[in-house]
Every structure is written in structure tokens, then in C-alpha cells.
Amino acid sequence: MAGLRVLITGMEGFAGSHLAEYALARGARVFGTAFPGASRRNLKGVRGIAVVPVDITRAAAVQDALRNVKPDRVFHLAGQSNPKLSWQDPESTLQVNLLGTLNVLEAARSLPRPPRVLVVGSADEYGGAPSSAPIRETHPLRPDSPYAHSKVCQDWMGLVYFQRYGLHVVRVRPFNHVGPRQALGFVATDFASQIAAIEKGKRAPVVEVGNLDVVRDIADVRDIVAGYWILLEKGRAGEVYNLGSGRGVRLRDLLRAMLALSPAAIRVRVSRSRIRTERPRKVASIARVRRQTGWRPRMPLARTLRDILEDWRERGA
């Protein structure tokens, strides 16, 4: 899609930076918003992008950004993405995720040629209700944190703007995705950062963990952003799609695979502070997105884990 004008909100973030690279590789002209003063470490070495400092909770600033860029596609990734942090600061989580999404949708519909918009929700919308089978998009939504509630509201707001204004909105609920550049606070990065620090002699040879018996759907962020891209090309307006690997991985096996990549002799210790009450199994059904768009994950988990560990080694963990 050479010449396509793409706007990525939150481009300085984990997934946003990978999506920027993906879009550039497809010949798009890439613009992105970044919170004023935020670190742009993730964008280091990414050439050919234009970064627009914008606080997405400010409607006028968002309107100006979209009016100036005139995007054909908007990927709305900006927001507060940590469920744990949402309990510590629920007000900010709701402001950024709800008000930010409202501002983006309003700005998009006000343009003479409204763009297609991807609204990124979360698998956390499904909450903690037990389910041994893969979770389909029709599964009841049972949000159980301020973060999850904010994502349900984003999701439904996107649907309302499609129904009320005919805006081409596609909604997506990604499951756990990991990869290089991800911040701490997520399982794979927490493991990798500790291993890298042990290798450098910065901590005792012990990895502290929580409950390793839970099963999660873990996909590579590079597969997920490819899914975002194809959904705005082939996904149905107003529809919602799960994105994930479609298979479950026990965290014990994930940690074992990552430890096998290190030459260090490392012990594992369960820390009570890291144990949370959570659903024992959470795996996506990706039948809808595969059937309607042909997308499927391609990155082997072994490569993903190796890339994450190398990233933390380079960070000087």
C-alpha cells in the first residue's frame, strides 16, 4: 500500500514501534503521536517516521493532529496498558483510555475523508470467568479491573461510532503478546530481565516467580501488529476480532525454555508478592480472524524468547 498515510497513536510504545516498522516496510507514510516528553527509546533507529507530540486526552490537540496528517488509516494504540497500575491510579487509566479513544474517534469522523480506525481492546475484557475451551469473541465480557473496564468501554465506543456515524471502525482484542522493547510488569520481560541481570552479576542467581501453573496464550508482538494491519485491510467494519497464538503455554514451560537459553546456573523461587488470583487457563480462539482475513501467527515461540532475552542483555539489565 505505497503512499498510504498511516497514523499510529502511542507510536513510542511497545506495539506502536513494531507497527511503525511494519507499516514502513509496506511503503506507507508513517506518522505517530507520542506523549509530550515521553521516552522515544523504542523508536531509536526507526527511520522515515514523523512523530507528533500529543496528549490524547486533549481533544483539540488530537483534532489538530488528524487534521494535519490527513490519515487513511488510524491505529489507536495509545493508552494505559498495565492492569496492576490501573488499581493504583484508576482515574488516570480511565481518562487516558476512555477520553483518549473518544477524542480519536471524534477527530476521525470530523475529517472530510474519514479514515479507517482500529480500536485496540484487550483479552482482559473477558475477565476471570473459567473457560477450558478457547475463548471466542462471543464469550461474555466480565471485566475485573479498572483497566479491563476501560477496554470494554473503548471497544463499545468503537462499535457505537460505526453504528451511529458509519465510521469504518474495526475492533480487536489481543491476548498476551511479548517481544523486544516490552516494559517490565509482563511475564516474559520479568523473567528475561532477571536472567540478564544474573548473567551480568547484578543479582543472586535466583529468578523470583509467581504462579507458574497458569496457561496463557502468548504471541509475538510482530505477529500481532501484522494482524492489526490486515484487519484494517480485510476486517469487517464494526466487527470485533481476537488476536493471539491460538495455543496455550504453561508459564512453567515458558520459564524453562528461557532458562535453557542462558549459560548461568539459575534457581527458581516462588515469591508470595508475585502470586495473583487469576484464571488458570486463558487461550484465544482465532478462527474468526483466520477465516475472514487469512491472518495467522508465524513467529516460533523459541525465537521470540531468544529475542526478548537478547533485548534485555543489550539494555544492560
MOQUISUL-V105794 format. One record per residue. N is the residue number from 1. OMEGA is omega in whole degrees, -180 to 180 (999 if undefined). NEAR is the number of other C-alpha atoms within 10 Angstrom. Layout:
# MOQUISUL-V105794
[[N OMEGA NEAR] [N OMEGA NEAR]]
This chain:
# MOQUISUL-V105794
[[1 -178 12] [2 178 11] [3 178 11] [4 180 16] [5 -174 19] [6 174 23] [7 178 30] [8 175 25] [9 -177 28] [10 -176 25] [11 -180 30] [12 -177 25] [13 -177 24] [14 -178 20] [15 -178 23] [16 -180 25] [17 178 22] [18 178 24] [19 178 26] [20 178 26] [21 -179 19] [22 -179 17] [23 178 23] [24 -179 19] [25 179 11] [26 173 12] [27 -180 13] [28 169 20] [29 -168 20] [30 174 26] [31 180 22] [32 174 26] [33 175 25] [34 180 22] [35 -178 19] [36 179 10] [37 -179 8] [38 177 10] [39 176 11] [40 -179 14] [41 -177 12] [42 -178 18] [43 180 20] [44 180 9] [45 177 7] [46 -175 12] [47 177 11] [48 179 13] [49 174 17] [50 -178 14] [51 -180 20] [52 178 18] [53 -177 17] [54 168 21] [55 -172 19] [56 175 27] [57 178 19] [58 -173 14] [59 -177 18] [60 180 13] [61 179 16] [62 177 24] [63 -179 19] [64 -178 13] [65 -179 22] [66 179 21] [67 -179 15] [68 -177 9] [69 -176 16] [70 -174 19] [71 170 24] [72 -180 17] [73 174 22] [74 175 26] [75 -175 25] [76 -179 23] [77 -176 24] [78 177 26] [79 176 25] [80 -168 18] [81 -176 16] [82 -179 15] [83 -179 17] [84 179 13] [85 -178 16] [86 175 19] [87 -180 13] [88 -178 11] [89 -177 12] [90 -178 17] [91 180 11] [92 179 14] [93 -179 25] [94 179 22] [95 -176 16] [96 -174 19] [97 -178 24] [98 -177 21] [99 178 19] [100 179 23] [101 177 28] [102 -179 20] [103 179 18] [104 -179 24] [105 179 26] [106 180 16] [107 -179 21] [108 -177 26] [109 -178 19] [110 -178 13] [111 178 14] [112 175 9] [113 -176 11] [114 180 20] [115 166 24] [116 -175 20] [117 172 27] [118 176 26] [119 -175 26] [120 175 23] [121 -177 28] [122 172 23] [123 178 25] [124 176 23] [125 -179 23] [126 176 22] [127 -173 19] [128 179 17] [129 -176 16] [130 177 12] [131 179 13] [132 -180 10] [133 174 11] [134 -175 18] [135 178 18] [136 -180 16] [137 180 20] [138 179 9] [139 180 12] [140 177 12] [141 -179 17] [142 -178 15] [143 -175 19] [144 174 15] [145 175 18] [146 178 20] [147 -178 26] [148 177 26] [149 -180 21] [150 -180 26] [151 175 29] [152 -180 23] [153 176 18] [154 -179 24] [155 -177 25] [156 177 16] [157 176 19] [158 179 28] [159 -180 23] [160 -180 15] [161 172 18] [162 -176 20] [163 -174 14] [164 -173 8] [165 -178 10] [166 178 14] [167 -179 22] [168 -179 24] [169 172 28] [170 -178 27] [171 -178 28] [172 176 24] [173 179 23] [174 173 25] [175 -176 23] [176 173 24] [177 -172 21] [178 178 26] [179 177 24] [180 177 23] [181 -178 21] [182 -179 20] [183 173 15] [184 -180 13] [185 178 13] [186 -164 13] [187 -176 15] [188 180 25] [189 177 22] [190 177 17] [191 -174 21] [192 -179 27] [193 179 23] [194 180 20] [195 -180 29] [196 179 23] [197 177 19] [198 -180 20] [199 -179 19] [200 179 12] [201 -177 11] [202 176 13] [203 179 14] [204 -175 13] [205 -180 17] [206 174 15] [207 178 22] [208 -174 16] [209 173 20] [210 -179 17] [211 -178 17] [212 -177 15] [213 177 13] [214 -179 16] [215 -178 20] [216 172 23] [217 -175 23] [218 -179 26] [219 176 26] [220 -180 22] [221 -180 26] [222 172 21] [223 -178 21] [224 -179 24] [225 173 24] [226 175 17] [227 177 27] [228 -177 23] [229 -176 18] [230 179 14] [231 177 25] [232 175 21] [233 -171 14] [234 -180 14] [235 -179 24] [236 178 16] [237 -179 21] [238 -177 18] [239 176 16] [240 -175 25] [241 166 27] [242 169 25] [243 179 31] [244 179 29] [245 -177 28] [246 178 22] [247 -178 16] [248 177 18] [249 175 19] [250 -176 16] [251 176 20] [252 179 15] [253 178 13] [254 179 20] [255 180 19] [256 180 11] [257 -180 15] [258 178 19] [259 180 21] [260 179 12] [261 -177 14] [262 177 16] [263 -177 9] [264 173 14] [265 -171 11] [266 175 16] [267 -179 11] [268 180 13] [269 177 11] [270 179 14] [271 -179 12] [272 -178 11] [273 -179 9] [274 -179 10] [275 179 12] [276 173 9] [277 -175 7] [278 180 13] [279 -178 15] [280 -177 17] [281 -179 20] [282 -175 29] [283 -177 24] [284 160 25] [285 180 20] [286 -178 22] [287 -176 18] [288 -177 17] [289 178 22] [290 -178 16] [291 -173 10] [292 -176 13] [293 -177 16] [294 180 13] [295 170 22] [296 179 19] [297 -176 19] [298 -173 11] [299 177 14] [300 -179 11] [301 -179 18] [302 178 12] [303 179 12] [304 -178 21] [305 178 24] [306 180 18] [307 179 17] [308 -179 21] [309 177 26] [310 178 16] [311 -180 20] [312 174 21] [313 -180 17] [314 179 9] [315 -176 12] [316 -177 11] [317 999 18]]
